[in-house]
Amino acid sequence: MPNPTKGIVNYQSNDEIDQIEIYSLNGVSLIHKKGNLGKYGKINLENLPKGIYFAKLISKNSDARIERIILE
């Protein structure tokens, strides 16, 4: 994931991603994508205000990874 970003975030994983959630610093879910999202792709954050967010990526085998995103 490019960090910091201006709005488009790329993700990549060794496993197929089933869910992606973007959270604010106070834990509010702002974006939720579910389905066959593949091993790589993009998330558009251009409509969110500048700040720090967290991306939670959940693979099809239920492994979860959390990444910090700085949106400029």
PDB file of N, CA, C and O in Angstrom, chain B, residues numbered from 101:
ATOM      1  N   MET B 101       0.844  -1.177   0.000  1.00  0.00           N
ATOM      2  CA  MET B 101       0.000   0.000   0.000  1.00  0.00           C
ATOM      3  C   MET B 101       0.887   1.237   0.000  1.00  0.00           C
ATOM      4  O   MET B 101       1.746   1.380   0.870  1.00  0.00           O
ATOM      5  N   PRO B 102       0.695   2.119  -0.947  1.00  0.00           N
ATOM      6  CA  PRO B 102       1.496   3.350  -0.908  1.00  0.00           C
ATOM      7  C   PRO B 102       1.077   4.207   0.275  1.00  0.00           C
ATOM      8  O   PRO B 102      -0.107   4.480   0.473  1.00  0.00           O
ATOM      9  N   ASN B 103       2.041   4.618   1.041  1.00  0.00           N
ATOM     10  CA  ASN B 103       1.740   5.376   2.251  1.00  0.00           C
ATOM     11  C   ASN B 103       2.745   6.492   2.404  1.00  0.00           C
ATOM     12  O   ASN B 103       3.934   6.179   2.450  1.00  0.00           O
ATOM     13  N   PRO B 104       2.401   7.735   2.487  1.00  0.00           N
ATOM     14  CA  PRO B 104       1.024   8.244   2.432  1.00  0.00           C
ATOM     15  C   PRO B 104       0.460   8.187   1.017  1.00  0.00           C
ATOM     16  O   PRO B 104       1.189   7.973   0.048  1.00  0.00           O
ATOM     17  N   THR B 105      -0.856   8.383   0.918  1.00  0.00           N
ATOM     18  CA  THR B 105      -1.538   8.326  -0.367  1.00  0.00           C
ATOM     19  C   THR B 105      -2.375   9.579  -0.585  1.00  0.00           C
ATOM     20  O   THR B 105      -2.737  10.270   0.367  1.00  0.00           O
ATOM     21  N   LYS B 106      -2.671   9.858  -1.823  1.00  0.00           N
ATOM     22  CA  LYS B 106      -3.563  10.973  -2.182  1.00  0.00           C
ATOM     23  C   LYS B 106      -5.001  10.490  -2.327  1.00  0.00           C
ATOM     24  O   LYS B 106      -5.917  11.307  -2.417  1.00  0.00           O
ATOM     25  N   GLY B 107      -5.218   9.155  -2.351  1.00  0.00           N
ATOM     26  CA  GLY B 107      -6.594   8.680  -2.457  1.00  0.00           C
ATOM     27  C   GLY B 107      -6.769   7.273  -2.985  1.00  0.00           C
ATOM     28  O   GLY B 107      -7.738   6.606  -2.623  1.00  0.00           O
ATOM     29  N   ILE B 108      -5.865   6.795  -3.831  1.00  0.00           N
ATOM     30  CA  ILE B 108      -5.976   5.434  -4.357  1.00  0.00           C
ATOM     31  C   ILE B 108      -4.959   4.557  -3.632  1.00  0.00           C
ATOM     32  O   ILE B 108      -3.763   4.848  -3.617  1.00  0.00           O
ATOM     33  N   VAL B 109      -5.458   3.478  -3.032  1.00  0.00           N
ATOM     34  CA  VAL B 109      -4.604   2.558  -2.282  1.00  0.00           C
ATOM     35  C   VAL B 109      -4.599   1.218  -3.005  1.00  0.00           C
ATOM     36  O   VAL B 109      -5.657   0.666  -3.308  1.00  0.00           O
ATOM     37  N   ASN B 110      -3.424   0.701  -3.278  1.00  0.00           N
ATOM     38  CA  ASN B 110      -3.275  -0.626  -3.873  1.00  0.00           C
ATOM     39  C   ASN B 110      -3.078  -1.642  -2.763  1.00  0.00           C
ATOM     40  O   ASN B 110      -2.394  -1.370  -1.777  1.00  0.00           O
ATOM     41  N   TYR B 111      -3.681  -2.818  -2.927  1.00  0.00           N
ATOM     42  CA  TYR B 111      -3.428  -3.896  -1.971  1.00  0.00           C
ATOM     43  C   TYR B 111      -2.948  -5.124  -2.732  1.00  0.00           C
ATOM     44  O   TYR B 111      -3.249  -5.313  -3.910  1.00  0.00           O
ATOM     45  N   GLN B 112      -2.187  -5.955  -2.015  1.00  0.00           N
ATOM     46  CA  GLN B 112      -1.656  -7.181  -2.592  1.00  0.00           C
ATOM     47  C   GLN B 112      -1.536  -8.209  -1.480  1.00  0.00           C
ATOM     48  O   GLN B 112      -1.158  -7.875  -0.357  1.00  0.00           O
ATOM     49  N   SER B 113      -1.854  -9.451  -1.788  1.00  0.00           N
ATOM     50  CA  SER B 113      -1.823 -10.514  -0.793  1.00  0.00           C
ATOM     51  C   SER B 113      -1.425 -11.823  -1.466  1.00  0.00           C
ATOM     52  O   SER B 113      -1.615 -11.996  -2.670  1.00  0.00           O
ATOM     53  N   ASN B 114      -0.878 -12.733  -0.685  1.00  0.00           N
ATOM     54  CA  ASN B 114      -0.583 -14.072  -1.191  1.00  0.00           C
ATOM     55  C   ASN B 114      -1.847 -14.911  -1.304  1.00  0.00           C
ATOM     56  O   ASN B 114      -1.897 -15.866  -2.079  1.00  0.00           O
ATOM     57  N   ASP B 115      -2.874 -14.554  -0.527  1.00  0.00           N
ATOM     58  CA  ASP B 115      -4.144 -15.281  -0.508  1.00  0.00           C
ATOM     59  C   ASP B 115      -5.242 -14.431  -1.142  1.00  0.00           C
ATOM     60  O   ASP B 115      -5.130 -13.207  -1.205  1.00  0.00           O
ATOM     61  N   GLU B 116      -6.294 -15.085  -1.608  1.00  0.00           N
ATOM     62  CA  GLU B 116      -7.454 -14.378  -2.151  1.00  0.00           C
ATOM     63  C   GLU B 116      -8.124 -13.579  -1.033  1.00  0.00           C
ATOM     64  O   GLU B 116      -8.374 -14.104   0.052  1.00  0.00           O
ATOM     65  N   ILE B 117      -8.410 -12.317  -1.306  1.00  0.00           N
ATOM     66  CA  ILE B 117      -9.060 -11.452  -0.326  1.00  0.00           C
ATOM     67  C   ILE B 117     -10.572 -11.596  -0.461  1.00  0.00           C
ATOM     68  O   ILE B 117     -11.114 -11.553  -1.566  1.00  0.00           O
ATOM     69  N   ASP B 118     -11.247 -11.768   0.676  1.00  0.00           N
ATOM     70  CA  ASP B 118     -12.698 -11.918   0.705  1.00  0.00           C
ATOM     71  C   ASP B 118     -13.400 -10.649   1.189  1.00  0.00           C
ATOM     72  O   ASP B 118     -14.529 -10.367   0.788  1.00  0.00           O
ATOM     73  N   GLN B 119     -12.720  -9.879   2.060  1.00  0.00           N
ATOM     74  CA  GLN B 119     -13.323  -8.673   2.624  1.00  0.00           C
ATOM     75  C   GLN B 119     -12.275  -7.601   2.837  1.00  0.00           C
ATOM     76  O   GLN B 119     -11.130  -7.890   3.184  1.00  0.00           O
ATOM     77  N   ILE B 120     -12.681  -6.357   2.624  1.00  0.00           N
ATOM     78  CA  ILE B 120     -11.844  -5.209   2.964  1.00  0.00           C
ATOM     79  C   ILE B 120     -12.723  -4.215   3.697  1.00  0.00           C
ATOM     80  O   ILE B 120     -13.823  -3.894   3.246  1.00  0.00           O
ATOM     81  N   GLU B 121     -12.235  -3.728   4.830  1.00  0.00           N
ATOM     82  CA  GLU B 121     -12.934  -2.674   5.558  1.00  0.00           C
ATOM     83  C   GLU B 121     -11.959  -1.547   5.835  1.00  0.00           C
ATOM     84  O   GLU B 121     -10.802  -1.783   6.180  1.00  0.00           O
ATOM     85  N   ILE B 122     -12.434  -0.323   5.681  1.00  0.00           N
ATOM     86  CA  ILE B 122     -11.661   0.867   6.011  1.00  0.00           C
ATOM     87  C   ILE B 122     -12.298   1.484   7.241  1.00  0.00           C
ATOM     88  O   ILE B 122     -13.500   1.750   7.264  1.00  0.00           O
ATOM     89  N   TYR B 123     -11.477   1.713   8.272  1.00  0.00           N
ATOM     90  CA  TYR B 123     -11.952   2.259   9.546  1.00  0.00           C
ATOM     91  C   TYR B 123     -11.301   3.609   9.821  1.00  0.00           C
ATOM     92  O   TYR B 123     -10.158   3.860   9.440  1.00  0.00           O
ATOM     93  N   SER B 124     -12.056   4.465  10.491  1.00  0.00           N
ATOM     94  CA  SER B 124     -11.496   5.718  10.993  1.00  0.00           C
ATOM     95  C   SER B 124     -10.686   5.420  12.251  1.00  0.00           C
ATOM     96  O   SER B 124     -10.691   4.291  12.742  1.00  0.00           O
ATOM     97  N   LEU B 125      -9.995   6.426  12.768  1.00  0.00           N
ATOM     98  CA  LEU B 125      -9.203   6.246  13.992  1.00  0.00           C
ATOM     99  C   LEU B 125     -10.061   5.850  15.185  1.00  0.00           C
ATOM    100  O   LEU B 125      -9.584   5.166  16.090  1.00  0.00           O
ATOM    101  N   ASN B 126     -11.335   6.278  15.195  1.00  0.00           N
ATOM    102  CA  ASN B 126     -12.196   5.934  16.330  1.00  0.00           C
ATOM    103  C   ASN B 126     -12.986   4.649  16.096  1.00  0.00           C
ATOM    104  O   ASN B 126     -13.927   4.360  16.835  1.00  0.00           O
ATOM    105  N   GLY B 127     -12.613   3.875  15.074  1.00  0.00           N
ATOM    106  CA  GLY B 127     -13.176   2.546  14.878  1.00  0.00           C
ATOM    107  C   GLY B 127     -14.449   2.467  14.061  1.00  0.00           C
ATOM    108  O   GLY B 127     -15.060   1.401  13.984  1.00  0.00           O
ATOM    109  N   VAL B 128     -14.866   3.563  13.449  1.00  0.00           N
ATOM    110  CA  VAL B 128     -16.074   3.563  12.625  1.00  0.00           C
ATOM    111  C   VAL B 128     -15.747   2.979  11.246  1.00  0.00           C
ATOM    112  O   VAL B 128     -14.793   3.407  10.596  1.00  0.00           O
ATOM    113  N   SER B 129     -16.541   2.006  10.809  1.00  0.00           N
ATOM    114  CA  SER B 129     -16.354   1.411   9.487  1.00  0.00           C
ATOM    115  C   SER B 129     -16.879   2.378   8.433  1.00  0.00           C
ATOM    116  O   SER B 129     -18.056   2.738   8.446  1.00  0.00           O
ATOM    117  N   LEU B 130     -16.003   2.800   7.517  1.00  0.00           N
ATOM    118  CA  LEU B 130     -16.356   3.787   6.499  1.00  0.00           C
ATOM    119  C   LEU B 130     -16.578   3.165   5.127  1.00  0.00           C
ATOM    120  O   LEU B 130     -17.422   3.630   4.362  1.00  0.00           O
ATOM    121  N   ILE B 131     -15.835   2.132   4.820  1.00  0.00           N
ATOM    122  CA  ILE B 131     -15.953   1.431   3.537  1.00  0.00           C
ATOM    123  C   ILE B 131     -15.919  -0.059   3.832  1.00  0.00           C
ATOM    124  O   ILE B 131     -15.096  -0.529   4.618  1.00  0.00           O
ATOM    125  N   HIS B 132     -16.823  -0.801   3.195  1.00  0.00           N
ATOM    126  CA  HIS B 132     -16.856  -2.254   3.375  1.00  0.00           C
ATOM    127  C   HIS B 132     -17.067  -2.895   2.004  1.00  0.00           C
ATOM    128  O   HIS B 132     -18.067  -2.640   1.332  1.00  0.00           O
ATOM    129  N   LYS B 133     -16.116  -3.724   1.605  1.00  0.00           N
ATOM    130  CA  LYS B 133     -16.227  -4.465   0.349  1.00  0.00           C
ATOM    131  C   LYS B 133     -16.164  -5.940   0.684  1.00  0.00           C
ATOM    132  O   LYS B 133     -15.328  -6.370   1.479  1.00  0.00           O
ATOM    133  N   LYS B 134     -17.049  -6.715   0.076  1.00  0.00           N
ATOM    134  CA  LYS B 134     -17.097  -8.146   0.342  1.00  0.00           C
ATOM    135  C   LYS B 134     -17.300  -8.878  -0.975  1.00  0.00           C
ATOM    136  O   LYS B 134     -17.990  -8.396  -1.874  1.00  0.00           O
ATOM    137  N   GLY B 135     -16.688 -10.044  -1.070  1.00  0.00           N
ATOM    138  CA  GLY B 135     -16.817 -10.850  -2.276  1.00  0.00           C
ATOM    139  C   GLY B 135     -15.449 -11.298  -2.743  1.00  0.00           C
ATOM    140  O   GLY B 135     -14.465 -11.169  -2.015  1.00  0.00           O
ATOM    141  N   ASN B 136     -15.386 -11.813  -3.929  1.00  0.00           N
ATOM    142  CA  ASN B 136     -14.122 -12.287  -4.486  1.00  0.00           C
ATOM    143  C   ASN B 136     -13.319 -11.082  -4.967  1.00  0.00           C
ATOM    144  O   ASN B 136     -13.484 -10.636  -6.102  1.00  0.00           O
ATOM    145  N   LEU B 137     -12.451 -10.555  -4.106  1.00  0.00           N
ATOM    146  CA  LEU B 137     -11.694  -9.341  -4.408  1.00  0.00           C
ATOM    147  C   LEU B 137     -10.308  -9.628  -4.977  1.00  0.00           C
ATOM    148  O   LEU B 137      -9.574  -8.701  -5.319  1.00  0.00           O
ATOM    149  N   GLY B 138      -9.949 -10.898  -5.080  1.00  0.00           N
ATOM    150  CA  GLY B 138      -8.682 -11.271  -5.703  1.00  0.00           C
ATOM    151  C   GLY B 138      -7.479 -11.082  -4.788  1.00  0.00           C
ATOM    152  O   GLY B 138      -7.619 -10.747  -3.612  1.00  0.00           O
ATOM    153  N   LYS B 139      -6.301 -11.301  -5.349  1.00  0.00           N
ATOM    154  CA  LYS B 139      -5.051 -11.174  -4.597  1.00  0.00           C
ATOM    155  C   LYS B 139      -4.489  -9.767  -4.636  1.00  0.00           C
ATOM    156  O   LYS B 139      -3.613  -9.429  -3.840  1.00  0.00           O
ATOM    157  N   TYR B 140      -4.978  -8.943  -5.546  1.00  0.00           N
ATOM    158  CA  TYR B 140      -4.526  -7.550  -5.622  1.00  0.00           C
ATOM    159  C   TYR B 140      -5.642  -6.692  -6.212  1.00  0.00           C
ATOM    160  O   TYR B 140      -6.526  -7.185  -6.913  1.00  0.00           O
ATOM    161  N   GLY B 141      -5.578  -5.416  -5.913  1.00  0.00           N
ATOM    162  CA  GLY B 141      -6.590  -4.497  -6.417  1.00  0.00           C
ATOM    163  C   GLY B 141      -6.370  -3.104  -5.865  1.00  0.00           C
ATOM    164  O   GLY B 141      -5.308  -2.797  -5.323  1.00  0.00           O
ATOM    165  N   LYS B 142      -7.398  -2.253  -6.008  1.00  0.00           N
ATOM    166  CA  LYS B 142      -7.311  -0.859  -5.577  1.00  0.00           C
ATOM    167  C   LYS B 142      -8.525  -0.498  -4.741  1.00  0.00           C
ATOM    168  O   LYS B 142      -9.614  -1.040  -4.927  1.00  0.00           O
ATOM    169  N   ILE B 143      -8.316   0.428  -3.817  1.00  0.00           N
ATOM    170  CA  ILE B 143      -9.391   0.981  -3.006  1.00  0.00           C
ATOM    171  C   ILE B 143      -9.342   2.492  -3.186  1.00  0.00           C
ATOM    172  O   ILE B 143      -8.285   3.107  -3.049  1.00  0.00           O
ATOM    173  N   ASN B 144     -10.487   3.083  -3.491  1.00  0.00           N
ATOM    174  CA  ASN B 144     -10.559   4.525  -3.695  1.00  0.00           C
ATOM    175  C   ASN B 144     -10.975   5.203  -2.391  1.00  0.00           C
ATOM    176  O   ASN B 144     -12.071   4.967  -1.882  1.00  0.00           O
ATOM    177  N   LEU B 145     -10.094   6.045  -1.857  1.00  0.00           N
ATOM    178  CA  LEU B 145     -10.369   6.785  -0.626  1.00  0.00           C
ATOM    179  C   LEU B 145     -10.510   8.283  -0.893  1.00  0.00           C
ATOM    180  O   LEU B 145     -10.505   9.079   0.046  1.00  0.00           O
ATOM    181  N   GLU B 146     -10.635   8.669  -2.150  1.00  0.00           N
ATOM    182  CA  GLU B 146     -10.632  10.088  -2.512  1.00  0.00           C
ATOM    183  C   GLU B 146     -11.790  10.872  -1.900  1.00  0.00           C
ATOM    184  O   GLU B 146     -11.688  12.091  -1.763  1.00  0.00           O
ATOM    185  N   ASN B 147     -12.884  10.214  -1.529  1.00  0.00           N
ATOM    186  CA  ASN B 147     -14.030  10.910  -0.939  1.00  0.00           C
ATOM    187  C   ASN B 147     -13.910  11.093   0.572  1.00  0.00           C
ATOM    188  O   ASN B 147     -14.765  11.729   1.187  1.00  0.00           O
ATOM    189  N   LEU B 148     -12.862  10.544   1.172  1.00  0.00           N
ATOM    190  CA  LEU B 148     -12.667  10.679   2.620  1.00  0.00           C
ATOM    191  C   LEU B 148     -11.801  11.896   2.920  1.00  0.00           C
ATOM    192  O   LEU B 148     -10.948  12.264   2.112  1.00  0.00           O
ATOM    193  N   PRO B 149     -12.014  12.527   4.081  1.00  0.00           N
ATOM    194  CA  PRO B 149     -11.149  13.651   4.456  1.00  0.00           C
ATOM    195  C   PRO B 149      -9.728  13.180   4.764  1.00  0.00           C
ATOM    196  O   PRO B 149      -9.511  12.013   5.090  1.00  0.00           O
ATOM    197  N   LYS B 150      -8.774  14.083   4.660  1.00  0.00           N
ATOM    198  CA  LYS B 150      -7.385  13.766   4.999  1.00  0.00           C
ATOM    199  C   LYS B 150      -7.320  13.268   6.434  1.00  0.00           C
ATOM    200  O   LYS B 150      -8.044  13.747   7.306  1.00  0.00           O
ATOM    201  N   GLY B 151      -6.438  12.298   6.663  1.00  0.00           N
ATOM    202  CA  GLY B 151      -6.295  11.768   8.013  1.00  0.00           C
ATOM    203  C   GLY B 151      -5.679  10.388   8.005  1.00  0.00           C
ATOM    204  O   GLY B 151      -5.122   9.944   7.001  1.00  0.00           O
ATOM    205  N   ILE B 152      -5.786   9.716   9.137  1.00  0.00           N
ATOM    206  CA  ILE B 152      -5.238   8.367   9.306  1.00  0.00           C
ATOM    207  C   ILE B 152      -6.399   7.382   9.378  1.00  0.00           C
ATOM    208  O   ILE B 152      -7.387   7.610  10.076  1.00  0.00           O
ATOM    209  N   TYR B 153      -6.260   6.292   8.649  1.00  0.00           N
ATOM    210  CA  TYR B 153      -7.285   5.259   8.579  1.00  0.00           C
ATOM    211  C   TYR B 153      -6.615   3.897   8.736  1.00  0.00           C
ATOM    212  O   TYR B 153      -5.392   3.777   8.661  1.00  0.00           O
ATOM    213  N   PHE B 154      -7.432   2.888   8.952  1.00  0.00           N
ATOM    214  CA  PHE B 154      -6.943   1.517   9.014  1.00  0.00           C
ATOM    215  C   PHE B 154      -7.698   0.675   8.001  1.00  0.00           C
ATOM    216  O   PHE B 154      -8.918   0.778   7.878  1.00  0.00           O
ATOM    217  N   ALA B 155      -6.961  -0.163   7.274  1.00  0.00           N
ATOM    218  CA  ALA B 155      -7.556  -1.100   6.320  1.00  0.00           C
ATOM    219  C   ALA B 155      -7.426  -2.497   6.906  1.00  0.00           C
ATOM    220  O   ALA B 155      -6.333  -2.932   7.268  1.00  0.00           O
ATOM    221  N   LYS B 156      -8.545  -3.190   6.995  1.00  0.00           N
ATOM    222  CA  LYS B 156      -8.550  -4.575   7.458  1.00  0.00           C
ATOM    223  C   LYS B 156      -8.846  -5.456   6.256  1.00  0.00           C
ATOM    224  O   LYS B 156      -9.914  -5.356   5.654  1.00  0.00           O
ATOM    225  N   LEU B 157      -7.900  -6.317   5.909  1.00  0.00           N
ATOM    226  CA  LEU B 157      -8.049  -7.238   4.788  1.00  0.00           C
ATOM    227  C   LEU B 157      -8.220  -8.639   5.350  1.00  0.00           C
ATOM    228  O   LEU B 157      -7.399  -9.103   6.141  1.00  0.00           O
ATOM    229  N   ILE B 158      -9.284  -9.309   4.939  1.00  0.00           N
ATOM    230  CA  ILE B 158      -9.572 -10.657   5.425  1.00  0.00           C
ATOM    231  C   ILE B 158      -9.551 -11.602   4.229  1.00  0.00           C
ATOM    232  O   ILE B 158     -10.267 -11.399   3.249  1.00  0.00           O
ATOM    233  N   SER B 159      -8.719 -12.640   4.326  1.00  0.00           N
ATOM    234  CA  SER B 159      -8.593 -13.594   3.223  1.00  0.00           C
ATOM    235  C   SER B 159      -9.711 -14.631   3.300  1.00  0.00           C
ATOM    236  O   SER B 159     -10.444 -14.704   4.286  1.00  0.00           O
ATOM    237  N   LYS B 160      -9.825 -15.425   2.244  1.00  0.00           N
ATOM    238  CA  LYS B 160     -10.859 -16.461   2.197  1.00  0.00           C
ATOM    239  C   LYS B 160     -10.676 -17.507   3.292  1.00  0.00           C
ATOM    240  O   LYS B 160     -11.646 -18.143   3.704  1.00  0.00           O
ATOM    241  N   ASN B 161      -9.444 -17.693   3.771  1.00  0.00           N
ATOM    242  CA  ASN B 161      -9.222 -18.651   4.858  1.00  0.00           C
ATOM    243  C   ASN B 161      -9.289 -17.972   6.225  1.00  0.00           C
ATOM    244  O   ASN B 161      -8.832 -18.529   7.223  1.00  0.00           O
ATOM    245  N   SER B 162      -9.867 -16.756   6.268  1.00  0.00           N
ATOM    246  CA  SER B 162     -10.149 -15.982   7.491  1.00  0.00           C
ATOM    247  C   SER B 162      -8.926 -15.375   8.164  1.00  0.00           C
ATOM    248  O   SER B 162      -9.030 -14.893   9.292  1.00  0.00           O
ATOM    249  N   ASP B 163      -7.771 -15.383   7.504  1.00  0.00           N
ATOM    250  CA  ASP B 163      -6.622 -14.649   8.039  1.00  0.00           C
ATOM    251  C   ASP B 163      -6.884 -13.160   7.857  1.00  0.00           C
ATOM    252  O   ASP B 163      -7.364 -12.731   6.808  1.00  0.00           O
ATOM    253  N   ALA B 164      -6.566 -12.374   8.883  1.00  0.00           N
ATOM    254  CA  ALA B 164      -6.805 -10.928   8.814  1.00  0.00           C
ATOM    255  C   ALA B 164      -5.486 -10.179   8.934  1.00  0.00           C
ATOM    256  O   ALA B 164      -4.563 -10.605   9.628  1.00  0.00           O
ATOM    257  N   ARG B 165      -5.428  -9.058   8.241  1.00  0.00           N
ATOM    258  CA  ARG B 165      -4.256  -8.185   8.280  1.00  0.00           C
ATOM    259  C   ARG B 165      -4.771  -6.755   8.373  1.00  0.00           C
ATOM    260  O   ARG B 165      -5.727  -6.386   7.692  1.00  0.00           O
ATOM    261  N   ILE B 166      -4.136  -5.956   9.216  1.00  0.00           N
ATOM    262  CA  ILE B 166      -4.528  -4.558   9.366  1.00  0.00           C
ATOM    263  C   ILE B 166      -3.354  -3.680   8.967  1.00  0.00           C
ATOM    264  O   ILE B 166      -2.228  -3.877   9.425  1.00  0.00           O
ATOM    265  N   GLU B 167      -3.636  -2.706   8.104  1.00  0.00           N
ATOM    266  CA  GLU B 167      -2.623  -1.770   7.618  1.00  0.00           C
ATOM    267  C   GLU B 167      -3.056  -0.349   7.948  1.00  0.00           C
ATOM    268  O   GLU B 167      -4.239  -0.021   7.856  1.00  0.00           O
ATOM    269  N   ARG B 168      -2.114   0.484   8.327  1.00  0.00           N
ATOM    270  CA  ARG B 168      -2.398   1.899   8.572  1.00  0.00           C
ATOM    271  C   ARG B 168      -2.260   2.655   7.255  1.00  0.00           C
ATOM    272  O   ARG B 168      -1.338   2.406   6.478  1.00  0.00           O
ATOM    273  N   ILE B 169      -3.186   3.578   7.012  1.00  0.00           N
ATOM    274  CA  ILE B 169      -3.168   4.390   5.794  1.00  0.00           C
ATOM    275  C   ILE B 169      -3.160   5.856   6.193  1.00  0.00           C
ATOM    276  O   ILE B 169      -3.970   6.287   7.013  1.00  0.00           O
ATOM    277  N   ILE B 170      -2.246   6.618   5.614  1.00  0.00           N
ATOM    278  CA  ILE B 170      -2.214   8.067   5.811  1.00  0.00           C
ATOM    279  C   ILE B 170      -2.717   8.693   4.520  1.00  0.00           C
ATOM    280  O   ILE B 170      -2.104   8.542   3.464  1.00  0.00           O
ATOM    281  N   LEU B 171      -3.840   9.399   4.616  1.00  0.00           N
ATOM    282  CA  LEU B 171      -4.446  10.045   3.458  1.00  0.00           C
ATOM    283  C   LEU B 171      -4.111  11.523   3.492  1.00  0.00           C
ATOM    284  O   LEU B 171      -4.490  12.231   4.425  1.00  0.00           O
ATOM    285  N   GLU B 172      -3.393  11.992   2.466  1.00  0.00           N
ATOM    286  CA  GLU B 172      -2.986  13.408   2.396  1.00  0.00           C
ATOM    287  C   GLU B 172      -3.941  14.205   1.540  1.00  0.00           C
ATOM    288  O   GLU B 172      -3.758  15.410   1.368  1.00  0.00           O
TER     289      GLU B 172
END
